[in-house]
Amino acid sequence: MTEPFSTASPLDPETGGTPIPSVSQAANDLRAAAGEKAREIAQSVSTQASTLKERAIESAQHFREVATEKASQIKASATEKAGQLRASATGKAEEFRQSATDRAQRLQESAAEQWRDTRTKTRELHVTAEDYIRQNPTKCVVGALGLGILIGLIVRR
């Protein structure tokens, strides 16, 4: 039998004489294996993180390209719509200007025609009044005298 506090390692009966490792050796072996496994996991996580980072960068670049393209499309569409609106507004302004010019022309013609009619009627009235006064001078003088007296009375009050 082995001594309990002996520094020599006991032999493993199953393997036929291989020494059984001590507890401290087994702990060291476990630590080494755990450290190796931790390094493998850390390497794996690092690789996956790098892959995810690359994917994120690619996705961000793709989104930036898509956003730039969409912004360019929106800008082009807005420019086109502004051009159409400008053309439409110019057309409407031209229509309004033409309509106002036509209306002003008609009003000017109507005013000129009314002025000619008024001048003609005034001349006819003047000729008619002269003829009446020449035919009835007494009536006209008496009527003018009566009208003058009436106006004088009104002004005194």
C-alpha positions as CSV (number, residue, x, y, z in Angstrom):
1,M,0.0,0.0,0.0
2,T,1.1,3.6,-0.6
3,E,1.8,6.1,2.0
4,P,-0.8,8.8,2.3
5,F,1.6,11.7,2.3
6,S,4.2,10.3,0.0
7,T,5.6,12.5,-2.8
8,A,5.7,9.6,-5.2
9,S,2.7,9.2,-7.5
10,P,0.7,6.1,-7.1
11,L,0.3,3.8,-10.1
12,D,-3.0,3.5,-11.9
13,P,-4.2,-0.1,-11.8
14,E,-6.3,0.2,-15.0
15,T,-3.4,1.4,-17.2
16,G,-1.0,-1.0,-15.8
17,G,1.5,1.1,-14.0
18,T,1.1,4.6,-15.3
19,P,1.4,7.0,-12.4
20,I,-1.8,8.7,-11.3
21,P,-1.4,12.5,-11.4
22,S,-1.5,14.4,-8.2
23,V,-4.3,16.8,-7.4
24,S,-2.1,19.9,-8.0
25,Q,-1.0,18.3,-11.3
26,A,-4.6,17.6,-12.3
27,A,-5.6,21.2,-11.3
28,N,-2.7,22.5,-13.4
29,D,-3.8,20.3,-16.3
30,L,-7.4,21.5,-15.9
31,R,-6.3,25.1,-15.8
32,A,-4.2,24.7,-18.9
33,A,-7.0,23.0,-20.7
34,A,-9.5,25.7,-19.5
35,G,-7.1,28.4,-20.6
36,E,-6.6,26.7,-24.0
37,K,-10.4,26.4,-24.4
38,A,-10.9,30.0,-23.3
39,R,-8.3,31.1,-25.9
40,E,-10.2,29.1,-28.6
41,I,-13.5,30.6,-27.6
42,A,-12.0,34.1,-27.5
43,Q,-10.5,33.5,-30.9
44,S,-13.8,32.3,-32.2
45,V,-15.7,35.2,-30.7
46,S,-13.1,37.6,-32.1
47,T,-13.5,36.1,-35.5
48,Q,-17.3,36.3,-35.3
49,A,-17.1,39.9,-34.1
50,S,-14.8,40.8,-37.0
51,T,-17.2,39.1,-39.4
52,L,-20.2,41.0,-37.8
53,K,-18.2,44.2,-38.0
54,E,-17.5,43.7,-41.7
55,R,-21.2,42.9,-42.3
56,A,-22.3,46.0,-40.4
57,I,-19.8,48.2,-42.4
58,E,-21.1,46.6,-45.6
59,S,-24.7,47.1,-44.6
60,A,-24.0,50.7,-43.6
61,Q,-22.3,51.4,-46.9
62,H,-25.2,49.8,-48.8
63,F,-27.7,51.8,-46.9
64,R,-25.7,55.0,-47.5
65,E,-25.6,54.2,-51.3
66,V,-29.3,53.5,-51.3
67,A,-30.0,56.7,-49.4
68,T,-27.8,58.7,-51.7
69,E,-29.6,57.2,-54.7
70,K,-33.0,57.8,-53.3
71,A,-32.0,61.4,-52.4
72,S,-30.8,61.9,-56.0
73,Q,-34.1,60.5,-57.3
74,I,-36.1,62.8,-55.0
75,K,-34.0,65.8,-56.1
76,A,-34.4,64.9,-59.7
77,S,-38.2,64.5,-59.3
78,A,-38.4,67.8,-57.3
79,T,-36.5,69.6,-60.0
80,E,-38.7,68.1,-62.7
81,K,-41.9,69.0,-60.8
82,A,-40.5,72.6,-60.2
83,G,-39.9,72.9,-63.9
84,Q,-43.4,71.7,-64.7
85,L,-44.8,74.1,-62.1
86,R,-42.8,77.0,-63.5
87,A,-43.9,76.2,-67.1
88,S,-47.5,75.9,-65.9
89,A,-47.3,79.1,-63.9
90,T,-45.7,80.9,-66.9
91,G,-48.5,79.6,-69.2
92,K,-51.2,80.8,-66.7
93,A,-49.5,84.1,-66.3
94,E,-49.4,84.5,-70.1
95,E,-53.1,83.6,-70.3
96,F,-54.0,86.1,-67.6
97,R,-51.9,88.8,-69.2
98,Q,-53.6,88.2,-72.6
99,S,-57.0,88.1,-71.0
100,A,-56.3,91.4,-69.2
101,T,-55.0,93.0,-72.3
102,D,-58.1,91.9,-74.3
103,R,-60.4,93.2,-71.6
104,A,-58.5,96.5,-71.3
105,Q,-58.7,96.8,-75.1
106,R,-62.5,96.2,-75.1
107,L,-63.0,98.7,-72.2
108,Q,-60.9,101.3,-74.0
109,E,-62.9,100.8,-77.2
110,S,-66.2,101.0,-75.2
111,A,-65.1,104.1,-73.4
112,A,-64.1,105.7,-76.7
113,E,-67.4,104.8,-78.3
114,Q,-69.4,106.2,-75.3
115,W,-67.3,109.4,-75.5
116,R,-68.0,109.8,-79.2
117,D,-71.8,109.2,-78.5
118,T,-71.7,111.7,-75.6
119,R,-70.0,114.4,-77.7
120,T,-72.5,113.8,-80.6
121,K,-75.5,114.1,-78.2
122,T,-74.0,117.2,-76.6
123,R,-73.6,118.9,-80.0
124,E,-77.2,117.9,-80.9
125,L,-78.5,119.3,-77.6
126,H,-76.5,122.5,-78.1
127,V,-77.9,123.0,-81.7
128,T,-81.4,122.2,-80.4
129,A,-81.0,124.7,-77.5
130,E,-79.7,127.4,-79.9
131,D,-82.7,126.9,-82.2
132,Y,-85.2,127.0,-79.4
133,I,-83.6,130.2,-78.0
134,R,-83.7,131.8,-81.4
135,Q,-87.3,130.9,-81.9
136,N,-88.5,131.9,-78.4
137,P,-86.2,134.6,-77.1
138,T,-88.8,136.2,-74.8
139,K,-89.6,133.0,-73.0
140,C,-86.0,132.2,-72.5
141,V,-85.2,135.7,-71.0
142,V,-88.2,135.5,-68.6
143,G,-87.3,131.9,-67.6
144,A,-83.6,132.9,-67.0
145,L,-84.8,135.9,-64.9
146,G,-87.2,133.7,-62.8
147,L,-84.4,131.2,-62.3
148,G,-82.0,133.9,-61.1
149,I,-84.6,135.3,-58.6
150,L,-85.2,131.8,-57.2
151,I,-81.5,131.1,-56.8
152,G,-81.1,134.5,-55.1
153,L,-83.8,133.7,-52.6
154,I,-82.3,130.4,-51.8
155,V,-78.9,131.9,-51.2
156,R,-80.2,134.6,-48.8
157,R,-81.7,132.1,-46.5
